[in-house]
């Protein structure tokens, strides 16, 4: 199996079946360290399923997923997160009764180990991790432009702020690979442009990004490479320019999408 | 409905707040000595009632960790209470002769272990299923006690050890109670409490012990809630799958919540057995699980002060108004129905729930005219 230092994630002949339905059929791709990889395809193509397989929500029927050379198959979901893969959700799934700051702290806690005794007796570990967590959380909230809303309940934030808070929470787990599941869903073009810049900035901070997105313009503008799925199969793989000119992709996705967009 | 906001109180400087809290605590300690009219229970020993109130407070705080913080519906909490009580009874009277202070840690350990043993297989199921399993657990513990000779069967266990008295049977000093006459308040030198004698008649020392444990528990509750552990519980309650994907080992934290709840329940059970001096399976009926849960839900799950208020209501009111004994269950049922309609989150929900609810209502008002927008957002 090919595992180079540059490849942070390697998906090899991944197949996932639900009963008779084949959601993912023999998919292979890899993500290089430090790149922004786009994962696109029509609705129901298996993009989110692929995400779920990587983050441990679904067990692959067959195939391998290697993260930094280590297999993720069979690992628990929280172990995968602690190991360096974080994600956001297509439908926002913040903790609504907790403040924005606490939501991000949950992410930061992934790398911490304070238990009930440390907390109860306020041992140095608790103090150290709490201070480090707060600092990281406030930095990330500032980075996402949410510093002022730190003490606001997540449920009370505007839609866009909630989307940004999800990214901040994922970043707080200090991942190497961050998976964004349609982060721009429901955004207007202006907001999408801002988000695009933000995703680039996330990458510039040293994160590798896997991006699911419907909006072709956003994907073309921000990604280094693109994988195209259709009906659970990979139909194209390459730079944005290559993918744009691929006849199979145009037939499967772009033609339809551009009619919609105009 | 009034909004429970205390902006003036929370804005006070810290030293003033501490002084105020100390005064409140002192007043609580002095309550059975002051014997204030109207509050004092007629016909029932006031100290004894107050002791039971503190036990309910303790239990409500413990159950609040499980139900309020971690969101696990536990209908068999009395089971842990029973494990604590029986362990203390066996070790101090029935099969051994340990002093209570030695038996107490073992009792608490036993109930904590029973919490882990019950939780490890059952916490994989959610919601209603967990409620049913825990309901069964509570009954199983009681039925084991009824049918096991080693546990005293229906006769129960008597002569459970009392806590050690300070200063022998006479105590270090005596504290007179107040006597409320017609328009005058006197120190009653005939009616005194010996400090600190855990005897048969005077139950006030037990109340002081219970109150002290409750205060310690409040501190512990605050420290744990305000940490990674408390956050993990809350995240698990709000969205278990999302929490797991954010790196929270949800199963471990649910088990921890269960074990912590069992720890507190066992402690309350052991203290209760010691004060009661006698236990039998009838002390651990399903009804108590329901009463404990009612205290938490009525008070406002997730808010430590709310559940304490709930515990006081559930434990104190029936004793104060004993003359309406026949209507007790009826009134209780009516009150629960009214509460479910008027304040479904309990009398004192956590402040954040109140805030979120207010926003929800504001949004609802806004959305009434602009339903299309909401569709677009979802």
Interface residues (C-beta under 8 A of the other chain):
Chain A: X55 X56 X57 X76 X77 X78 X81 X82 X86 X87 X89 X93 X94 X95 X96 X97 X98 X99 X102 X105 X106 X107 X109 X110 X111 X112 X114 X115 X116 X118 X119 X120 X121 X122 X126 X129 X130 X133 X153 X155 X156 X159 X169 X170 X173 X186
Chain B: X220 X223 X224 X226 X227 X228 X229 X230 X231 X232 X234 X235 X238 X239 X241 X242 X243 X244 X245 X246 X247 X248 X249 X250 X256 X260 X350 X352 X353 X355 X356 X359 X360 X376 X377
